[in-house]
């Protein structure tokens, strides 16, 4: 199973949030890379082609929706699933994300470790395993 480690890129402007997500997901066998903001995130997406992207919406350099549109507009990266992880928890934001932008999932901060893990496993099509 070690040769099937999923690489996840967390695009987020708060280093503490990247560390928290890395801590939660590393315990379950995922390899989590962090990107500080939208510009660095887009560079890392194009260079590393992760299996999954966790994307914050509110970032100072490039807005998360802009990052999402650029990922989906690029033939090389358009297939990569994206989970929005954001403090923008209004119902309208969630509806826009899930039904209009067609993101793969939408998690509101603060979130539970279990909710994050279940969302990642669901989007990646993995069986949920309790450890």
C-alpha positions as CSV (number, residue, x, y, z in Angstrom):
1,X,0.0,0.0,0.0
2,X,3.0,2.3,0.5
3,X,3.3,2.8,-3.3
4,X,-0.2,4.2,-3.4
5,X,0.2,7.2,-1.2
6,X,-2.0,10.1,-2.3
7,X,-0.4,13.5,-2.6
8,X,-2.5,16.4,-1.4
9,X,-1.7,20.0,-1.9
10,X,-3.2,22.5,0.6
11,X,-3.3,26.0,-0.8
12,X,-3.8,28.2,2.3
13,X,-2.4,31.5,3.5
14,X,-2.3,30.5,7.2
15,X,0.7,28.3,8.0
16,X,-1.0,27.0,11.2
17,X,-4.0,25.7,9.1
18,X,-1.6,23.9,6.7
19,X,0.2,22.3,9.7
20,X,-3.2,21.2,11.2
21,X,-4.4,19.6,8.0
22,X,-1.0,18.0,7.5
23,X,-1.1,16.6,11.1
24,X,-4.6,15.2,10.6
25,X,-4.0,13.6,7.1
26,X,-0.5,12.4,7.6
27,X,-1.7,10.1,10.4
28,X,-3.9,8.4,7.8
29,X,-1.2,7.9,5.2
30,X,-1.6,10.9,3.0
31,X,1.3,13.1,1.9
32,X,0.4,16.7,2.4
33,X,2.3,19.6,0.8
34,X,1.5,23.2,1.7
35,X,1.4,26.3,-0.5
36,X,1.4,29.8,0.9
37,X,-1.3,31.5,-1.0
38,X,-2.7,31.3,-4.5
39,X,0.4,32.1,-6.6
40,X,2.6,29.5,-4.9
41,X,-0.4,27.1,-5.0
42,X,-0.8,27.4,-8.8
43,X,2.9,26.9,-9.3
44,X,2.9,23.7,-7.2
45,X,-0.2,22.4,-8.8
46,X,1.4,22.7,-12.3
47,X,4.7,21.3,-11.1
48,X,3.6,18.4,-8.9
49,X,0.1,17.5,-10.2
50,X,-1.3,16.4,-6.8
51,X,-4.1,13.8,-6.4
52,X,-6.2,16.3,-4.6
53,X,-6.2,20.0,-3.8
54,X,-7.5,21.6,-0.6
55,X,-8.2,25.2,-1.4
56,X,-8.9,28.2,0.8
57,X,-11.0,31.0,-0.7
58,X,-9.9,34.1,1.1
59,X,-6.2,34.7,0.4
60,X,-4.4,38.0,0.0
61,X,-2.6,37.4,-3.3
62,X,-5.0,35.5,-5.5
63,X,-8.6,34.8,-4.5
64,X,-9.4,31.1,-4.2
65,X,-12.1,31.2,-6.8
66,X,-9.5,32.6,-9.3
67,X,-7.1,29.8,-8.4
68,X,-9.9,27.2,-8.9
69,X,-10.8,28.7,-12.3
70,X,-7.1,28.6,-13.5
71,X,-6.8,25.0,-12.3
72,X,-9.9,23.9,-14.2
73,X,-9.0,25.9,-17.3
74,X,-5.7,24.1,-17.7
75,X,-5.8,20.8,-19.5
76,X,-3.0,19.4,-17.4
77,X,-4.7,20.1,-14.1
78,X,-8.5,20.2,-14.8
79,X,-8.9,16.6,-13.7
80,X,-7.6,17.2,-10.2
81,X,-10.4,17.2,-7.6
82,X,-10.7,20.3,-5.4
83,X,-12.1,20.6,-1.9
84,X,-12.8,24.1,-0.7
85,X,-11.8,24.6,2.9
86,X,-12.9,28.0,4.0
87,X,-14.3,30.2,6.8
88,X,-16.8,31.5,4.2
89,X,-19.6,29.3,5.6
90,X,-22.7,31.1,4.3
91,X,-25.2,28.8,2.6
92,X,-24.9,30.9,-0.6
93,X,-21.1,30.3,-0.8
94,X,-21.6,26.6,-0.4
95,X,-24.3,26.5,-3.1
96,X,-22.1,28.5,-5.4
97,X,-19.2,26.2,-4.8
98,X,-21.0,22.8,-5.0
99,X,-23.6,23.5,-7.6
100,X,-22.4,26.3,-9.8
101,X,-18.5,26.0,-9.7
102,X,-18.8,22.2,-9.3
103,X,-16.1,21.8,-6.7
104,X,-15.8,18.3,-5.4
105,X,-16.6,19.2,-1.7
106,X,-16.9,22.2,0.6
107,X,-15.7,22.2,4.2
108,X,-16.4,25.1,6.5
109,X,-13.8,26.2,9.1
110,X,-13.6,25.3,11.9
111,X,-14.0,21.6,10.9
112,X,-13.5,18.4,12.8
113,X,-10.6,16.1,11.9
114,X,-13.2,13.4,11.1
115,X,-15.1,15.7,8.7
116,X,-11.9,16.5,6.8
117,X,-10.8,12.9,6.6
118,X,-14.2,11.7,5.4
119,X,-14.4,14.4,2.7
120,X,-10.8,13.5,1.5
121,X,-11.6,9.8,1.4
122,X,-14.9,10.4,-0.3
123,X,-13.5,12.6,-3.0
124,X,-10.5,10.3,-3.7
125,X,-12.9,7.3,-3.8
126,X,-11.2,5.5,-0.9
127,X,-12.8,3.3,1.7
128,X,-13.0,5.0,5.1
129,X,-10.8,3.2,7.5
130,X,-10.9,3.9,11.2
131,X,-7.6,3.6,12.9
